[in-house]
Amino acid sequence: MTPWLERLEQTTLEPARTTTRGYYYLVGGLLAVIGWALYAYYVQITDGLVVTGMRDRISWGLYITLFVFFIGISHAGTLISAILRVSNATWRTPVTRMAEFITAVALITGALFVVVDLGRPDRLFNVLIHGRWQSPIVWDVIAITTYLTASLVYLYLPMIPDLAFFRERLTGRVPRWKSWLYRKLAIRWQDTDTQKRKLHVSISIMMILIIPIAVSVHTVVSWIFAMTLREAWNSAIFGFFFVAGAIFSGIATLIIMMAILRKVYRLEEFVTLKHFRYLGFLMAAMAAVMLYANVSEYVTSGFKLEEGAAFIFRQLFVEEFAPYFWFYLIAGLIIPIAMMFTPALRTVGGIVAAAVLVDLAMFVERYFIVVTGLRAPLLAYEPANYAPTWVEWSIAAGGFAFFALLVTLFVKVFPIMAVYEMKEEREALARPRELEGATEGSTP
Amino acid sequence: MTAVWRAFAVAIVVVTMCLIPASLAVAQELEIELFAPEDGITGQPVEIAAFVREAGTGRPVEGATVVFFGDASFVGVGGDIELGRATTNEAGFGILRPSFSVSRVHEIRVEMLDAPEVAPDSVSISVSVGLQIIEPEAGVSIPGVGAWVVTLVIAAVWAIMIVAAFGFVSVSRSGKEAEAADRDNEARRHLIPQLSIAPVGTGIMVLVGIGLVVLLIRSPESHSNLDPEGYDRTAVAYLEATYVYPGPGHAPAALTGDAVTDGRVLFMSYGCAGCHGVDGQGTSAARTPAFATRSWVETVVRAGLPGGMPAYGAGEVTSDQLDLIHDFLLAARDRITALGGPTTTPPVVTTSVPTTVPGEVPTAVGFEEDIAPLFNAECGACHGSAGGWSAATYREVVESGDNGPAVIPGDVAESVLAQKVSGTQTFGAAMPPVQQLPPDEVALILAWIQNGAPERAVAGTGATLFADRCAVCHGAAGDGGAAGPPLTGPPLPPTDIVSVVTDGRGAMGGFAASLTPDEISQVAGFVVTLGEAVPGDEPSLAGGAEVFRLHCARCHADDASGDVGPALTISTLTTDQTRAVIADGRSEMPAFGEALSSDDIEAVLLFLEDRRASAGPDLTAAPSGTGVPHPGSELYAAACATCHGADARGGVASGLAGTALSANEVIARVFGGHEGGMPAFEGVLAADDVQNVASYVLELEEEGSRTGIPTIAIFGLAALALLLAAAALWRTGWFNKGGGRGTGEPSNSDERR
């Protein structure tokens, strides 16, 4: 075993083996936030949705914003695991596991926010029992369920060899439930050729299948808005816009997660500046795409200014929502592009800062898409105003805490790095050099 | 002598014998028998016949009226409803053809009208569900594209996913073989076979996938509402067969070849049914077109008619399509007649000059006064020029016409106009062609012609003129009527009266065109006698009250508390402004500058001041915290809370608590409404109520803001915090390169890919 592999394995085993006190503090803190959010949800269940800021005119607010936001983040995994795998970008291997897991966790959190938005969550099953296929919401349910299943499958399949690795190395050194878990989940992986072949077939199927599924998910989420006739939402490019925004915010979230985990679990050797740079460039490219989409939408409708469009433009560009919109445009789209073009800022810290701005800006963008769309009056009445209440903020914080908690727990239990893939990739790269002979003197 | 007695006896016997059958006939008993089919279908007419016969002889009775009843119940209340009446024909049958919309057993009963001694008969009809009335099919129909396509796509995706997931099972199985090859078999034996996660996980996936697909398969059929079993709709109209109605404005795609069916499709597709009814039976919006001729249909459809009938050019509705529509209308005639005739009321057309008192044919009928507005409304649409006869002016009415003069004064029988409107014409069609004029209008025209077709009604004295022309609005005795104020107050100078009558004022039209100056002065003289002088020179409160009662009270009520007009006891106007309003009027209030002298106006102002003082607002005395609920709070809850929120914090409308408006502004807004949708409560709330509500609102204090910290502050703080944290972390060097377990080995980052 090469020293590099030794180091990789040790790094990967470390979180599952040892637990620091900081971990317990973190989990405790997150649980506290989640507990407070549960109390807020209890208040909402007993007193009704009147405790939120949502009323009859603006009936979607922070919850739907976060729903769209989290579903958007879930596209990180698709991009890194599937698209980069299909295009054979080998640099992705250290980050694929994190990306895939962010996908699954974000999907769960996003789906939870939809349930939270319901004043009568017991009626959720009516969607299944009485659903009509003509409804974008039913499409949403179908698409998100399909994507969640697919991403869980796609998370699990490449993890099987790593779980086998954990099973071999950790049995007896970790609590018994963990040993049992690894043994079960590794499903008798013995690294035989037959198994490798079968796994490879399944992964190949999934990696191609999950791309259209992921595209369809956020397209369908966007159609919750775009299939209405509200002036701000009545846009044909919403599907594309949302998918691009999803990949965009997914990359940003991945960068942030990577930076944090890299620091905490000392992954600097494997998750390097190069990864951040590549992801940063992808993010800047998506920012450019988003910029183009925004320009396309606003110039097209602004030139014509059909009935009601003037109100949308006014509230978005100069009046109530101007701070949000210009923050999103400048800090979320233009500045990250500029930062990626500035060599001095192309450090890990700079890229992470850009990613933070992007995530913040995308959250703001989801927020003002939802609220400005609902704010435009459909009849001649005064436009309403919306402001989230403490209940909504508490549950939002709880959602983020839930997301962080799941990531934290996952890292504790499952292999954080795709050891098997990284090993494979390194061997594949080393082999040609061996074939070329030892003249170069490089060690595999 | 005996011969006389014998003749007398014979006469008595003969007379008695004649009387007996007559009395017998009077006392003859009647019987009713009801005939009806046993079954019926919802929406289709069922023929019910009642046979009335004499009890003994069984001879049919003609001309008896029978009443049909059906049973009905609604939300626990049951009873009989009258289905209709019929008069027996010469065969003794009275026939009704109702249709039922509920599929159950209907109990039908028949009785003789006003003859309770005749025993009623009843019968049961079992009505079952009939054809669905309309199969809606909106949008574009692409053959083969439906829910099945989406279902198949999603099923395919899940199938592929499950195939990939079966990789679990195959990996696990081959691993099992490898393990078995590695170690001895006796190492593990379990009584309960261990469930490998692979089959379980895959099984869950399969179930979820199947569940989703089942959801899709299930939805369209169980919720489409297109053909549910045993469900019948309350129908607007009935069709003999189902057909495809593609929706208004869409080109009718499926013409079946049957003229009546296709005609109905076209009739509905082009929007005719929207005004004329689905059966063409007519509605309050438009008359029935079912009894019109083919050429008339074409004329009206191509040219339109005033009152809302649009014109359809040949490119929109072709002549062939009109043939089909007309065939449908012909078929509709029988149905409409069976339902009791056209169910239209002609659209109401208002005229600017009131016609004579309805129900009476005036003795003096003049063209200008009575006939011209009638012709304008009923004839003018076509008879600018149709048939060479114009109904526009008197000369043209009397003299024009391609077929000779339309009006021969004094000769009703020979006047073409009279013949046409009564339906006795010798050529062409009756007029108006669609439907005959109401009988009183026909009578009016005939009376006019009979009286010599004068241009103006015969002149009369001032009193008769007043009774004829003015009493309609001003009342028979001039004390005020439906549309005009009383004329019994302090009279205007005669010259003023003359000018008012001649030129009109406000809503009153001028009579310059219809009365000669002589007549006008006669009327004026009569009106002067109606008025009474009010004593007193100085404006006084009593005088003001009197003036108010005579001129203002009919709108503002005797005590100025408001009726049709707003309450005057509470007002934001100054005295000068009030004076200006009285003099010049405002919106619907007429100007009294000419009717009232300035003294009178001052007197009215005194009166109003007095009223305000005694009933005016006292907003400083609002009780608070005394435990007694504020008198305005109930009113607020009733009238304001729906928009402004029960706690006055706002809802659909803005919050009112802690308002910065002054009392006058609040009152003005409540009275007159406010932009953004606040209605005016003038006339809805009495002055006292407005005062109470206003004081209630004004004393509401503003509590903390409902929604808390403005959102932008939260966002700003969060962004600021994150940026500060990032900056601080950056300064600590936590994100820089470093750390890791460097052992000298080249790391990934050093290798260029």
Interface residues (C-beta under 8 A of the other chain):
Chain A: T2 P3 W4 R7 Q10 T11 G53 R55 D56 R57 T90 W91 P94 L128 H130 G131 R132 W133 V138 I142 T145 T146 T149 A150 V153 Y156 L157 I160 K184 L185 I187 R188 W189 Q190 T192 T194 Q195 K198 L199 V201 S202 I203 I205 M206 L209 I213 A259 K263 R266 L267 E268 E269 F270 T272 L273 K274 P323 Y324 F327 T347 V348 G349 V352 A353 V356 L360 V364 A380 Y381 E382 Y386 A387 P388 T389 W390 W393 L429
Chain B: A147 V150 T151 I154 V157 W158 I160 M161 V163 A164 A165 F166 G167 F168 S170 V171 S172 S174 G175 K176 A178 E179 D182 S196 I197 A198 G201 M205 V208 G209 G211 L212 L215 L216 S219 P220 H223 G651 V652 A653 S654 G676 G677 T707 G708 I709 P710 T711 I712 I714 F715 A718 A719 L722 L723 A726 L729 W730 W734 F735 N736 K737 G738 G739 G740 R741 G742 T743 E745 S747 N748 S749 E751 R753
